[in-house]
Amino acid sequence: MTTLSQIAWDDTILPFQLDRSDIRGRVARLDGTLDQILSQHDYPAPVEALVAEAALLTALIGQAIKLRWKLSLQVRGDGPIRIIATDYYAPSAEGEPARIRAWASYDPDRLDPEGPAFDQIGQGYFAVLIDQGAGTLPYQGITPLSGGSLAACAESYFAQSEQLPTRFMLAWRRERAEGRDIWRAGGVMLQVMPASSGSGASGGASGEQGLMTANDILKGEESENWNRTNILLSTIQEDELIGPKVSPTDLLVRLFHEEGPRVFDAQSVRFGCSCSPEKVRTSLSIYSAKDISHMTTDEGIVTADCQFCGAHYEFDPATLGFEATRTPDDGE
């Protein structure tokens, strides 16, 4: 049964195209999904904000990858917030939901709970990784942290690595519903169609830290189309992104009715983790018996906790590493 905290377009990603402008995009809602991601942890407010932003970016970017592929975002810095990591697992078959997970590492002694979130990452990088599956080499693209937000970093990544002008508008907040706190999150992504981008690139870079911007890539009519749609996108209100009354299709019509919006099949998304006892065993298979002994607790077991979902695993040390003397079936 649908509850007051659920709406029809919760946890969906809707791809669309603006035919007049040769621009594509996606609208994402991550309500229950983000709620599950953040409920696994007790992050301070700045960390929660960055995890919410990264999860939205991951959903918006990841929807374009093929079945069974994996897309990851990694943010690393030298500040109190050291790592933000997300994974998007594309559906294993048509009609199935995609899965998202996210995790953060931070130094509580250095963190300012009231301070700006992005500034507390410090100097570092924003990376996009795409894993196409067994037998392939993962793709990785990296850009410096810049622009004051993870969304700005993602925009710089696409301009630098793909020469595709890209824009994100994101919103998230925690609100009270049905006697408990829940998260609402939504966002819109705009991106120039690959066939339309780059023809006027001058080779210069006018952005922060010498990074490329849309003005360095697009010229003439392409630039006019891009600027016009961005002006329209800038009129969006927070409640249109995360409120319960404006559907993604209604939002697109409101923003872009003169640009010829055309929508495609929506993709559902859920929280999901890929951890398992077998994966933990594999990760420990490179260690010797001596190494495993250093990991063994006073109770005579080796434990492991998933940073993403909090799952707890316990193992017989004799079944671990490349010098294991017992099999899992014998030892546990």
GUPAVEX-115666 format. One record per residue: residue in one letter; x, y, z of N, C-alpha, C, O in turn. Coordinates in steps of 0.2 Angstrom, whole numbers, plus 5000, padded with zeros to 4 digits. Layout:
<rs>
aXYZXYZXYZXYZ...
</rs>
This chain:
<rs>
m500449945000500050005000500450065000500950065004t500350114996500650174996500550215002499950225004t501150245005501050285011501150355010501350375004l501050395015501050475013501750495011501850545008s502250455014502950475012503150445005503750465003q502750415002502950384995502550414990501950434991i502850434984502550454978502650414972503150374972a502250424967502350374961503050374958503250324955w503350434958503950434954504550434959505150444957d504450414965505050394970505550344966505350304963d506150364967506650314965506650294958506650234956t506650344954506650334947507050384943507250434946i507350364937507750404933507350404926507350354923l507250464924506850474918507250514913507450574913p507450474908507850504902507450544898506850524897f507650604895507350644890507750674885508350674886q507450704880507850734875507450804873506850804873l507850854872507550914869507750924862508250934860d507250904858507350904850507550964847507950964843r507251024849507451084846508151104848508551134844s508451084853509151104856509651054855510251074856d509450994853509950934852510350924859510950924860i509950924864510150914871509750854874509150854873r510150814878509850764881509850774889510250824891g509550734893509550744900509150684904508950644901r509150694910508850644914508550684921508850734923v508050664923507750684929507750624934507550574933a508050634940508150584945507750604952507750654954r507450554955507150554961507450494966507450444964l507750514971508050464975507850474983508150504987d507250454984506950464990507050404995507450414999g506650354994506850294998507550264998507850245003t507850274992508450244990508950284995509450254998l508950354994509450394998509250385006509750375010d508650375008508450365015508850295017509150295023q508850245013509150185015509950195015510250165020i510250225010510950235010511150275016511650245020l510850325018511050365024510850335031511150345036s510350295031510150255037510650205039510650185045q511050185035511550135036512150165041512550125044h512150235041512650265045512350325049511750335049d512850355053512650405057513150465056513550485060y513050495049513550545047513350615050512750625051p513850655051513750725053513450755047513450735041a513050815048512750845042513150865036512950845031p513750885037514150895031514250835027514250835020v514450785030514550715027513950695023513950665018e513350695027512750675024512550715017512350685013a512650785018512550825012512950795006512750795000l513650785007514050765001513850694999513850684993v513650645003513450585001512750584997512650554992a512350634999511650644995511850664988511550644983e512250714988512450744982512750694977512650694971a513250654980513650604976513150554973513250534968a512650534978512150484976511750504970511650464965l511550564970511150594965511550604958511250584953l512150624959512550624953512650554950512650544944t512750504954512850434952512250414948512350374943a511650424951511050404947510950434941510850404936l511150504940511050534934511550514929511350514923i512150504931512650484926512650414924512650394919g512450374929512550304928511950274924512050224921q511350304923510850284920511050264912510650224909a511550304910511750294903512150234901512250214896i512450194907512850144905512450074904511850074905k512750034901512349974898512249924903512449924909l511849874901511649824906512249784909512749774905r512249774915512749734919513349774920513849744923w513449834917514049874919513949904926513449914929k514549934928514549964934514850034934515450044930l514650084937514950154937515050174944514550164948s515650204945515750224952516050294952516350314947l515850334957516150394958516550394964516350364969q517150424964517650424970517850494971518150524966v517750524977518050584978518550574984518350554989r519150604983519650594988519950664990520150704985g520050684996520450744998520850735004520850685007d521150795005521650795011521350825017521650845022g520650845017520350875022519950825027520150765026p519550855032519250805036518850755033518750705036i518450775027518050725024518550695018518750725013r518750635020519350605016519050565009519350575004i518550535010518250495004517550495004517150495009i517250504998516550494996516550444990516850454985a516250384991516250334986515550304985515150294989t515350304978514750274976514850224971515250224967d514350184970514250134965513550134962513050134966y513550124955512950114952512950054948513350044944y512550004950512549944946511949944941511349944943a512149934935511549934930511149874930511449824933p510549874928510149814929510449754925510849764920s510349694928510649634925510149614919510349574915a509549634919509149624913508649684912508549714917e508349684906507849734905507249734910507049674911g507049794912506449794917506649784924506249794928e507249764926507449764933507749834935507949874931p507749844942507949904944508749904944509049854945a509049964944509749974945509849984952509349994956r510449974955510549974962511150024963511650034959i511050064969511550114971511750104978511350084982r512350114979512650114986513150174987513450194982a513250194993513650254994513950255001513650225006w514550285002514950275008515450335009515650365004a515550355015516050405016516450395022516350355027s517150425021517550415027517750485029517950525025y517850495035517950565038518350565045518250515048d518650615046519050625053518550665057518550725057p518250635062517850675067518150725071517850775073d518850715072519150765076519350825072519450875075r519350825066519550885062518850915059518850965056l518350875058517750895055517350955059517350955065d517151005055516751055058516051045056515851045050p515651015061514950995059514451055057513951045053e514651115058514251175056514651205049514351255047g515151185047515551215042515351195035514951145034p515551225030515351205023515551135021516151125023a515151095018515351025017515851025012516450985013f515851055006516351045000517051065003517551035001d517051125006517751145008518051105013518651105013q517751055016518051005021518350945017518550905021i518250945011518650885007519350905006519750865006g519450975005520150995004520350994997519950994993q521050984996521350974990521250894988521450854992g521050884982521050814980520750804973520850854968y520350754971520150744965519450704965519250684970f519150714959518450684958518550634952518850654947a518350574953518550524948517850484946517450474950v517850464940517250424937517650364934518050364930l517350304936517650244934517050194931516450194934i517150164926516650124922516950054921517450044918d516650004924516849934924516349904919515749894921q516649874913516149844908516149764909515849734905g516449744915516349674916517049634915517549664913a516949564916517549524916517849524909517549534904g518549524909518849524902519049594899519249604894t518849644903518949714901519349754906519349734912l519649814903519949854908519549914910519249944905p519449924916518949984918519250044915519850064915y518750094914518950164912518950204918518550204922q519450254918519450304923519550364921520050374917g519150414923519350484921519350524928518950514932i519850574928519950614934519950684933520250704928t519750724937519750794937519850824944519650794949p520250884944520350914951519650934954519150944951l519650934961519150964964519051044963519551074965s518551064961518451134959517751154959517351114959g517651224959516951244958516451244964515951274963g516651224970516251234976515751184977515351184982s515751124973515251074974515451014970515851014965l515150954972515250894968514950904961515250874956a514350934960514050944954514550984949514550964943a514851034952515351074947515951024945516151034940c516150984950516650934948516450894942516850874938a515850864943515550824938515550864931515650834926e515350924931515250964925515950974922516050964916s516450984926517150994924517350924921517750924916y517250874924517450804921517150794914517550774910f516550804913516250794906516550844901516650824895a516650904903516950954899517750934897517950944891q518050914902518750894901518850824897519250824892s518550774900518650704897518250694891518450654887e517650724890517150704885517050754880516750744875q517250814882517050884878516350884877516050894872l515950864883515250874882514950924888514950904894p514750984886514451024891513950994895513450964892t513950994901513450964906513251014911513651054914r512651004914512451044919511951004924511550964921f512051014930511650984935511351034940511651084941m510751014941510351054946510051004951509650954949l510251004958510150954963509850984969509951044970a509450944972509150964979509050904983508950854981w509150914990509050864994508850895001509150955003r508450865005508350885012508050825016507750785013r508150835022507750785027507150825030507150885031e506550785030505950815032505550765036505750705036r505150795040504750755045504150725041503750765038a503950665041503350635038503250565042503650525044e502550565044502350505047502750485054502850425055g502950545057503250535064503950515063504250495069r504250515058504950505057505350545052504950575048d505950555052506350595047506450555041506650495041i506350575035506450545029506850595024506850655025w507150565019507550605015507150615008506850565006r507150675005506950684998507550714994507950754997a507650684988508150704984507950704977507650654975g508150754973508050754966508450794962508850844965g508550784956509050824951508850814944508450774942v509150864940509050864933509750874930510150914933m509850834925510550834921510350854914509950824911l510750904912510750924904511450914901511950924905q511450884895512050874892511950884884511450854881v512450914881512450924874512450854871512850814873m512050834865512150774862512850764859513150814857p513150704860513850694857513950714850514450744849a513450704846513550724839513550804838513850824833s513350834843513250914842513850944846513951004844s514250914850514750944854515450944851515650894848g515850994852516550994851516751024844517351034843s516251034839516451054833516751124833517151144828g516551164838516851234838517351234844517551294845a517651184847518151184852518751224850519051204844s518951274853519551314852520151284854520651314852g520151244859520751214862520951254868521351234872g520651314870520751344876520351324882519951284881a520551344887520251324894520151384898520651414900s519551404899519451474903519151464910519051514913g519151394912518851384919519351384924519951394923e519051374930519451374936520051314935519851264933q520651334938521151284937521351264930521651214929g521151304925521351294919520951234916521151204911l520351224918519851174916519451204910519251264910m519151164906518751184900518051194903517851164908t517651244900516951254901516551254894516851234889a515951254895515551254889515651304884515651294878n515851364886516051414881516751404877516851424872d517151354880517751334876517551284871517951264867i516951254872516851194867516251214862516351194856l515751254864515251264859515251334856515551384859k515051344850515051404846514451414843514051364841g514251474841513651484836513051464839512851474845e512651424835511951404837511951354842511551354847e512551314842512551264848512651294855512351274860s513051354855513151394861512451424863512251424869e512051454858511451484859510951434862510551454867n510951374859510451324862510651304869510151304873w511251294870511451274877511351334882511051324888n511451394880511351454885510651454886510451474892r510251454881509451454882509151404887508851424891t509351344886509151294890509351294897509051274902n509951324898510251334905509851384908509751384914i509651434905509251494908508651464910508351484916l508351424906507651394908507751344914507351344919l508251304914508451264920508551304926508351274932s508851364926508951404932508351424935508351454941t507751424932507151444935506851394939506251404942i507151334940506851274944506851294951507251324954q506351274955506251284962506451214965506251164963e506651224972506851164975506251114976506351054975d505651144977505051094978504851064972504551004972e505051084966504951054960505450994959505250944956l505950994962506450934962506250884967506350824965i506050904973505950854978505250854981505150804985g504850894979504150894982503750844979503850814974p503150824983502750774981502250794975501850744973k502250854973501650874969501850884961501350884957v502450884960502650904953503050834950503550824953s502750804945503050744943503550764938503650824936p504050714936504550734932504350754925504650804922t503850724922503550744916503250814916503350854911d502950834921502650894922503150954923503151004920l503750934926504250974927504650994920504751054919l504650944916505050954909504550994905504851034901v503950984905503451024901503551104904503551144900r503551104910503551174913504151214911504151274909l504751174911505351204910505551214902505751264900f505351164898505651154892505051144886505251114881h504451174887503951154883504051184876503851154871e504451234875504651264869505251224865505451244860e505551184869506151144867506051074864506451044862g505351064864505150994861505450934865505750894863p505250934872505450884876505150814874504550814872r505550764874505350694873505550644878506250644879v505150604881505450564887505450494884505150474879f505850454888505950384886505750344892505550374897d505850284892505650234898506050254904506650264904a505650254909506050274916506350214919506150154917q506950224922507250174925507150174933507350224936s506950124936506850114943507550104946508050074943v507650124952508250124956508150104963507650124966r508550064966508550044973509150044976509750044973f509150044983509850034987510049964986509549914986g510649944985510849884984511649874985511949914983c511849824988512549814990512749744987512349704987s513349744984513649684981514149644986514449594983c514149664992514549624997514349554998513749544997s514849514999514649445001515249405004515749435004p515149355008515649315011516149295006516749295007e515949275000516449254995516849314992517449304991k516649374992517049434990517549444995518149464994v517349445002517849455007518349405007518949425007r518249335006518749285005519249304999519849295000t518949324994519349334988519849394990520449394988s519549444993520049504994520549484999521049514999l520449435003520949405008521349355006521849335009s521249335000521649274997522349284995522749244994i522549354995523249374994523649365000524249374999y523349355006523749355012524049295014523649235013s524549295018524849225020524549215027524149255030a524649155029524449135036524649175041524249195046k525249205041525549255046525149315046524949345051d525049345040524549405039523949395042523649435045i523649335040522949325043522949315051522449335054s523449295054523549285061523549355064523249365070h523749405061523749475063523049505063522949555067m522649475059521949505058521449465063520849485064t521749415066521249365070521149395077521649425080t520549395079520349425086520549385091520749325090d520449405098520549365103520149305104520249255107e519549315100519049255100519249205095518849155094g519749215091519949165086519549175080519549125076i519349225078518949235072519249295068519549345071v519149305062519249355058518649395056518149355053t518549455057517949495056518049545050518549565049a517449555047517449605041516849645041516349605042d516849705040516149745040516149785033516649815031c515649785030515549815024515449895025514949905029q515849935022515850005023515150035020514950085022f514850005015514250025012513650015015513250055016c513549945017512949925020512949905027512449895030g513549905030513649885037513549805038513549785044a513549765033513549695035514149675038514649695037h514049625043514549605047514749525045514249485045y515349515044515549445043516049415048516549455050e516049355049516549315053516749255050516349215047f517449245051517749185047518249155052518549175056d518249085050518849045053519449065050519449055044p519949085053520549105050520949055046521249065041a520848985048521148935044520848925037521148885033t520248955036519948955029520149015025519849015019l520549055027520749115023521449125021521849085024g521549155016522249165013522449115008522149065008f523049125005523249075000523649015004523848965000e523649015011523948955014523348925018523548895023a522748935016522248905020522248835021522448795016t522148805027522148735028521448705029521448635029r520948735028520248715028519848745023520048805022t519348715021518848745017518348775021518248765027p517948825018517348855022516848805024516648815030d516748755020516248705022516448665028516048645033d517148655029517448625035517448665041517348645046g517548725040517748775045517248815049517348835054e516648815046516148865048515448835048514948865051
</rs>
